[in-house]
Amino acid sequence: MERLAGLPLKISLGIALKSIRVRFFRSLITTFSLVLAVAFLSFTHISDDTAQSLLSLGDSNILSTLSSLGYDIDSAADSITASPKQRWIVFLSLLVCVVGIINAQLMSVTERFREIGTMKCLGALDSFVVKIFLIEAGLQGLAGSIAGTVLGGLASLAMALMRFGTTIFTSLSWPAVFESILIAVLIGTSLSLLGALYPALVAARMQPVEAMRVEQ
């Protein structure tokens, strides 16, 4: 059988969106784990940005408060440094998130044996199957990353407002905050794609006959 050359990106995107709508609650659960991980990452980075901005004011009371909150202050460089414990907690939260995404995507593959088999019997290339899964993961990752970044950023600013008052709004370096937001969104989306890559390859390598033979 001659294989199809592939479908335009617009059609592939439409198929991915339809699949997300059909499996909305499963997609929501998968995305929620990403939201929590990115929210923690965003909270950590923006909290550090806030602390760095407050440190630059040179207020001894603020310095004392930051120290009591557990921030590692490099007095020589006049900067806030992330502690090894903080780095490990962020790393582990992101690792758990990736494992959860892989597990959810593998379960999605098992639920879609017939769908995958039908597409391949109709001539879909392996690359097309991979593209569908990665587009779905990318859309979920982008939505979850944006939601998590907003949630974590607002929580960080609200906590800083309660501790330091409105001083944070005049001292805060907004470019640094926007950079942290962008980094969190990019990391979250990349993790979603990374977590979906192996399940997508598993789906693409399935033989059509085997996929169609599986009982649902």
N, C-alpha and C positions, 0 to 999 in steps of 0.2 A: 504494500500500500504506500502511495506517495504521501509523505508528510506535508502538512501545511507549513508555509513559510513563517507563519505567526500572525498575530492580530495587532492592529494599531493600539497605541498606548491608551487612547480614549476608551476603546472597547474593553481593554484589560482592566482599566480603572473602574469601569461600570460593573464588570463581573465581580471585582474585589469588593466594591461597595454593597452589591446585592448579597454577597456571601456574609458580610459583616452584619447586615440587617437581619438575615435569616437566623444567624447565630448570635443575636445581639447580647443576650445575657452571658453567654460564655465569653464573648469578646469583652464584655464589661468587666467580668471577673479578672481576665488576663490583664486588661488595661489598668485595673485598680491596683494590682501589685506594682506595676510600673509607676503609677501616680505616687504611691507611698515612698518608693525608693528615690524618685526624683525630687519629691517634696523635701525629704531629709537632706539630700544633696544641696538643693537650693537654699534650704534653711541654714545649713552650715556655712555655705559660701557667703551668703548675704549677711549673716551674723558677723562673720569675720570682716567683711567690708565695712559694716557699721562700726565695729570695734576699732578698726584701723582709722576711720574718719574721726571718731571720738578721741582716739589717742593723739592725733595730730593737734588737738586743741591745747594740749599741755597742761590740762587741769589736774591737779594732784588728787582731788576727790574722785574724778572719773577714773584716773589711773588705779586708785585703790579699789574702786568698784570692779573694774575689769579684772584685776588680779584675784579678787575674791570670787569672781565668777568662773575662774579656772583658765583664763586665757594665758597663753605663753607669750610673754612680752619680751622682745629682744631690745633691751635698753640701749645697746650700742647702735643698732640700726633704727631704733625708734619705730618698730613695726611689730605686728601681730603675726605669730607663726603657729601653724596648725600642729597640734600635738600628735605623736605617733598613735596614741589611742584613738584620737579623732579620725585619723586617716584609715585605721583599720576598721573602725565601725562603719565608715562610709563605704569602704571597699567590700566589706562583708554584706552590707545591705544591697549593694548593686549586684554582687555575685548571686545572692539568694533570688533576686529579681530575675536574673538571666535564667537560672535553673527553673524557676516557675514558668517563665515564658516557653522554654524548650518543652517542658512537660505538657503545658496546655496546647502547644502547637502539635505535638505528637499525638495527643488525644484527638485533635481536630483532624489529623490525617486519617486516623482509624475510622472516624465517623464519615469520611468523605471518599472511601474506597471506590464506591460505584461512580461517584461524580468524576473522580480522577480517571477511572477506567474508561468512562464514556468519552471524556475529552480526548484521551489518547487513542481510542478506537476511531474517533472522528478525524484523527490526524494531527493532534496537538503535539508540538515539539516538547521535549523535556524542558527546554529553556522557557517555554511558555508557562508550564506548570510552576516552575521555580519563580517566575516573574509574578504570577498571581499571588502566591504565598507571600512573597516579599513586599508586594504592594499593600496587601492587607496588613502585614506587620508594620510597614512604614506608616500607614494611616493611623493605626492604633497607637504606635509609638509616638507620633507627632502629637496626637490629641492628648494622650496620657502625659507626655512630657510638658506640654503647655499647662495642663491642669495642675500637675504636680509642682511646677515652677511657681505658678501663681499662688498656690496654697502655701508652699514653703516660704515664699517671699513675704506674703502678707503676715504669716505667723511670726517670722523673724522681726519684721518692722513693728508689729504690735507688741511683741515682748520688749523690744528696745525702747518703744515709746513709754511703756509702763515703768521701765527701770530708769530711763534718763530724761524723760519728758520730751518736749518739742525741740530740744537741742539737736536731736538726730536729723531733723529735716533741713536745718541750716548748715550742718557740718557734713552731711552724707555726700559722698562722691557718687553721683548718679551714673556717670560713665562706667565706673567699676561695677555698680549694681547691674546695669544692662549687660555688661560683659559676662557677669556671673549667670544671669538669666539665659543668655545665648549659649553659654557652655553647658548649662544643665539641660537645655532643650536638645542640643546636639548629642550629648552623651546618652540621654534617655532614648532618643530615636535610634541611635546607633546600637544600643543594647537590644532594642526590640528587633532590629534587623538581624543582629548577631544571633539572638535566641531562636529566630525563625529559620535561619539558614540550613541547619542540619535537618529539621523536619521537612523543609522544602525539597532538599536533595533526596530524602527518603521517598517522598511522594513522586518526584520526577522519575526515579529509577524503577518504580513499580511496573510490572508487566501488565498490559491491559487485561489479559485473560484472567490473571490471578486476582486483579482488583474487582472485576465483574463477578467473579465466582464467590466472593466473600458474602456471607449472609449478614444482613443488617438487623 
